[in-house]
């Protein structure tokens, strides 16, 4: 598996997680203080689009890493639970790092 597959997933995991936290704050302001309804609408739509991109990249990573369906479902759903994507991303990176094959060629040793 190429490193770029993991990098795409990591970027989208962080972006999706941050946008979900921003959306949660917007929802608190919308329903708790009755302010920011327009901003909440925009943030929710942006998060939705980013989540779809996250799903594509996470599914790509999961299919290349040959994850079982349960694990893949958990990784896909982690983008909907505030802060979960941060923890799942770290665990995924630890598990997938050994599968990366496009490492730089080893330096030739001089005798």
C-alpha positions in Angstrom: 0.0 0.0 0.0 1.2 3.5 -0.8 1.8 6.1 1.9 -0.4 8.5 0.0 -3.5 6.4 0.8 -2.8 6.7 4.6 -1.9 10.4 4.3 -5.2 11.2 2.5 -7.1 9.3 5.2 -5.2 11.1 8.0 -5.9 14.5 6.6 -9.5 13.9 6.1 -9.9 12.3 9.5 -8.5 15.4 11.2 -10.5 17.8 9.0 -13.7 15.9 9.5 -13.1 15.7 13.3 -12.4 19.5 13.6 -15.4 20.4 11.5 -17.6 18.1 13.6 -16.4 19.9 16.8 -17.1 23.3 15.2 -20.5 22.0 14.2 -21.2 21.0 17.8 -20.3 24.5 19.0 -22.6 26.0 16.4 -25.4 23.7 17.5 -25.0 24.8 21.1 -25.2 28.4 20.0 -28.2 27.7 17.7 -30.3 25.7 20.2 -28.9 27.0 23.5 -28.6 30.7 22.8 -30.8 31.0 19.6 -28.0 32.6 17.7 -26.0 31.6 14.5 -28.7 29.7 12.6 -27.1 30.7 9.3 -23.6 29.8 10.3 -24.8 26.4 11.6 -26.4 25.7 8.3 -23.2 26.5 6.4 -21.0 24.5 8.8 -23.3 21.5 8.7 -23.3 21.4 4.9 -19.5 21.8 4.8 -19.1 19.0 7.3 -21.4 16.8 5.3 -19.4 17.2 2.1 -16.1 16.7 3.9 -17.6 13.6 5.6 -18.4 12.1 2.2 -14.8 12.7 1.1 -13.7 11.1 4.4 -15.9 8.1 3.7 -14.3 7.6 0.3 -10.7 7.8 1.6 -11.4 5.6 4.7 -13.1 3.0 2.5 -10.2 3.1 0.1 -7.7 2.6 3.0 -9.8 -0.2 4.5 -10.2 -2.1 1.3 -6.4 -1.9 0.7 -5.6 -2.9 4.2 -8.2 -5.7 3.9 -10.1 -4.8 7.1 -13.1 -6.9 8.2 -16.5 -5.3 7.7 -16.9 -4.5 11.4 -13.7 -2.6 11.7 -14.4 -0.7 8.5 -17.8 0.3 9.8 -16.3 1.6 13.0 -13.7 3.7 11.1 -16.4 5.0 8.8 -18.7 5.9 11.7 -16.0 7.6 13.7 -16.5 10.7 11.6 -19.9 11.2 13.2 -18.9 11.0 16.8 -17.2 14.1 18.2 -13.5 13.5 19.0 -13.8 9.8 18.1 -12.0 10.3 14.7 -8.9 11.7 16.6 -8.5 8.4 18.6 -9.5 6.1 15.7 -7.0 7.8 13.4 -4.1 7.2 15.8 -5.0 3.5 16.1 -5.4 3.1 12.4 -2.0 4.7 11.7 -0.3 2.3 14.2 -1.9 -0.6 12.5 -1.4 0.4 8.8 2.2 1.8 9.1 3.7 -1.6 8.7 1.7 -2.3 5.5 3.3 0.7 3.7 5.5 -0.5 0.8 6.5 2.6 -1.0 9.4 3.4 1.4 12.5 5.1 -0.1 15.0 2.6 -1.4 17.6 1.6 1.1 20.9 3.5 0.8 23.7 1.3 -0.6 26.4 0.6 1.9 30.0 1.2 0.7 32.4 -1.5 1.6 
